[in-house]
Every structure is written in structure tokens, then in C-alpha cells.
Amino acid sequence: MMFLTAGESHGQSLTAIISGYPSGVKIDEEYINEQLAKRQAGFGRGARMLIEKDKVKIISGVSKDISTGAPISIIIDNLDWKASHKRIENEGDILNPRPGHADLTGYFKYRALRIRDVIERSSARETVARVAVGAFAGLLLKQFGVSTAGFTEQIGDISIDLQSSPGAEMDSAKQEIFFDSVEKSMLRCPDAKAEEKMINLIKHAQSQGDTLGGVVRVISAGVVAGLGSYIQWDQRLDTRIAAAVMSIPSVKAVGLGAGFTSGKISGTRFHDEIFYEISRGFYRKQNNAGGVEGGMSNGQNIEVTAAIKPIPTTTAGLKTVNIKSKEMEISLKERSDVCAVPAISIIAAAVVNIELANAYQHKFGEDNIAEMIENFNNYKRYLENI
Ligand SMILES: Cc1cc2nc3c(=O)[nH]c(=O)nc-3n(C[C@H](O)[C@H](O)[C@H](O)COP(=O)(O)O)c2cc1C
């Protein structure tokens, strides 16, 4: 499946068109709206999120709650549009571009009439549309027993106790308890002690007019071995996942499994040794590879981390230059989040789901879900008989 998004931060709505989504998938609108609501949540978000109540409107490609195979078009209205579009139309030119944003380079590149036009499309509000597309992907993946969730691993210099992260040996019951604690947390953080420290850190940053970044982790469980390929570089599953996660505004680094710590571990300890039991088939006792070897899923959980820079709009302001006078100024102060890390864990899960759904379609068929499941079951039988 492929998709495009459109829409501005303070425009009337955000929209996406998904083409190539298989027919026959039950489309649960409530599930899509749940994902949108989770994206809006999290301690540290700004006042905008109190205004918006993101809800999807499905315009085409779904009939009687079932996908038809035709392009799916969706709209999510910006409730803030009514209040803000007149204000934005009448505001004076913004002359003090924000460092860390597209403001200055977008202004050059598009010979923009005003920096506002750059701000509007480069805003991370676009990710609302992608979370909705990711929810369609999630509904497809459910048919194959795949579930994906993201959580907060670090905010500023406060990290969770990594022992609380689900390891390769964690069974599905323990994973359920783990993700239950994530869903109940204001920061999507599984470690209550770390969460308390993170909340205090966010409050402190806010009081200083400052902002924070952090690290999120996404785990996809139940992914079949053999998605993606080593045959060409761009068919590698890790290539696609990394690109998708890197495309989220403010993500500065992406890792799989042990990610950036990989180089610190020696080969005999790093690699996920292969074991076999009749009841389990082939299995591993750890997951440093993050579920991908040779560009293919290996049957382990797919584990992806993303490092997120601090929010660039700070109430303290940053030094910048007036684009007309060339004098030094303090950067534009827009209504803004202090920390968006929990929301980014939802967006990252959505984009990972999009890549996984694509990989399932590539391997098992694109047209119809029943056909995909038949092909999938055939493949599973083949794997079981190895
Ligand atoms: C969910 C989410 C919310 C964000 N909220 C804000 C915000 O309120 N203010 C801000 O300046 N940047 C915010 N950002 C970060 C900017 O969108 C991002 O830093 C900017 O678009 C530049 O992109 P880059 O960091 O990838 O270079 C947010 C990002 C995400 C993903």
C-alpha cells in the first residue's frame, strides 16, 4: 500500500489517501480514533492538544465497515482552525525563524511569501494523518497476530530501568502486563519511579522556558520470519523501518535492538544464538538484533528505538537573525509542547506498522485479506515442517 498526506497545522483538516489496501479488512473506526487520542496525550503537551479532539472521517474505500480495495481517503478536522485561521491570515510577517525548525531553509527553498507557510506544513501536526494510516496498517496486521506498541524509554537524562523492558524471553502474558502499565502511564513509561522523575524534569524545564527530548522504543510482537530481503538494499526490512521512523519530525537517531550500544558488545555476547526445541521450533534467548538479520524479520520481536531532540520552540527563546534587518533577535515563540516523547512513541509505532503491513502485503498478496491469510497459512505450514 502507498499513501500521501496533506494538510496544514492550522488548516481546516489533515487528510490522507491510502492506495493498495487489501479488500475485506474489517475497519474499526473506534480503534483508529483510539490511536489518534493516544497521540494527543502525554504529560508535557501544549495547550493545542486541549483544543483538538482528533477523529477520523472515512470518505472512501470502506463500505459497511469493510475495506473494498479502492483507495481509502480520510479526513481529520483541526478544531483549532475556526479560531486560528483569521488570526493567522491577519498576523504580520514572521521575521525571526526558529532554530531547529524548517523555518529558515524552507523560506529560502520555496521562495516562500512568508515563514508562516513553511511552519504550517512542516509542523508535526502532519503526523496525525500518519497515525491514522498506521491504524489501518495495524488493523491489517491484527489479522496475522501482530501487535505493535511504543513506550518512553528516556526523557532528558532520566531512563527507565532497562530490566523493566520486555526481553526476548518475556512471554505474552508478561508482555500484556508490561504494555498495560505503559497504557496507564501519563508518559507511556513502564517504570513508575522513572516516570515520577521524568514528570519533575518536565515541570522544571517548563518553569525555565525550556524543552526536552528523549528516547522511545517500539516493539512489534508476533511478526513472522522472512519479511523483507537481503536481495536488494532497499528491500531490507531494517532499511524501510529506519527510514520511516527517521521521517518523524525531531527524530535524530534510529536503532534496531541493541542499536547504538551494539558496538560496545563483543561478538560472542552480541549475537542472538540459535536454539531449537520441538515445541518451540527455532528460538533465541536474547534479541540484540531487534528481530532483523540480513534485512529480514527473523521471527523475534521487532524492536526499534528512536532518539528525539528537545522541542525547538522554547518560551525562553533562542538566538536567531531577523530575515529582513539581519539583526540578532530571539526566535518566534509559538504555543508549544515542552516534551512530545510519549506522543512520538505512538507515531513511531504507527509508522513501523505501515512498513510491516507493506512487508506482509509484499509476501502474502495485495488484493484481498482472505487470499493473504491463505498464503500466510501455507507459509506457516511450510515453516512448521522444516
Ligand atoms: C508529536 C510531535 C509534537 C511536536 N510538537 C512540537 C511543538 O509543540 N513545538 C515545536 O517547536 N516542535 C514540536 N515538534 C518538533 C518539530 O516538529 C520538529 O523538530 C521540526 O518539525 C523540525 O524537524 P526535525 O526536528 O526533524 O528537523 C513536535 C514533534 C512531534 C513529532
The ligand as a MOL file (V3000), in Angstrom:
LIG
                    3D

  0  0  0     0  0            999 V3000
M  V30 BEGIN CTAB
M  V30 COUNTS 31 33 0 0 0
M  V30 BEGIN ATOM
M  V30 1 C 4.1940 14.8630 18.1140 0
M  V30 2 C 5.1530 15.9900 17.9290 0
M  V30 3 C 4.8880 17.1810 18.5410 0
M  V30 4 C 5.7600 18.2430 18.3870 0
M  V30 5 N 5.4440 19.4230 18.9860 0
M  V30 6 C 6.2400 20.4850 18.7720 0
M  V30 7 C 5.9010 21.7540 19.3280 0
M  V30 8 O 4.8760 21.9070 20.0090 0
M  V30 9 N 6.7270 22.7840 19.0950 0
M  V30 10 C 7.8730 22.6580 18.3460 0
M  V30 11 O 8.5920 23.6120 18.1720 0
M  V30 12 N 8.2280 21.4620 17.8160 0
M  V30 13 C 7.4360 20.3960 18.0070 0
M  V30 14 N 7.7940 19.1790 17.4690 0
M  V30 15 C 9.0920 19.0420 16.7860 0
M  V30 16 C 9.1180 19.6710 15.4290 0
M  V30 17 O 8.0060 19.2750 14.6650 0
M  V30 18 C 10.4050 19.3160 14.6770 0
M  V30 19 O 11.5060 19.4730 15.4940 0
M  V30 20 C 10.5330 20.2200 13.4720 0
M  V30 21 O 9.4610 19.9770 12.5810 0
M  V30 22 C 11.8490 20.0740 12.7260 0
M  V30 23 O 12.0210 18.7780 12.2590 0
M  V30 24 P 13.3570 17.9720 12.5810 0
M  V30 25 O 13.4700 18.0740 14.0740 0
M  V30 26 O 13.0970 16.5770 12.1430 0
M  V30 27 O 14.4900 18.6500 11.9040 0
M  V30 28 C 6.9440 18.0880 17.6180 0
M  V30 29 C 7.2120 16.8730 17.0020 0
M  V30 30 C 6.3250 15.8280 17.1480 0
M  V30 31 C 6.6100 14.5440 16.4530 0
M  V30 END ATOM
M  V30 BEGIN BOND
M  V30 1 1 1 2
M  V30 2 1 2 3
M  V30 3 2 2 30
M  V30 4 2 3 4
M  V30 5 1 4 5
M  V30 6 1 4 28
M  V30 7 2 5 6
M  V30 8 1 6 7
M  V30 9 1 6 13
M  V30 10 2 7 8
M  V30 11 1 7 9
M  V30 12 1 9 10
M  V30 13 2 10 11
M  V30 14 1 10 12
M  V30 15 2 12 13
M  V30 16 1 13 14
M  V30 17 1 14 15
M  V30 18 1 14 28
M  V30 19 1 15 16
M  V30 20 1 16 17
M  V30 21 1 16 18
M  V30 22 1 18 19
M  V30 23 1 18 20
M  V30 24 1 20 21
M  V30 25 1 20 22
M  V30 26 1 22 23
M  V30 27 1 23 24
M  V30 28 2 24 25
M  V30 29 1 24 26
M  V30 30 1 24 27
M  V30 31 2 28 29
M  V30 32 1 29 30
M  V30 33 1 30 31
M  V30 END BOND
M  V30 END CTAB
M  END
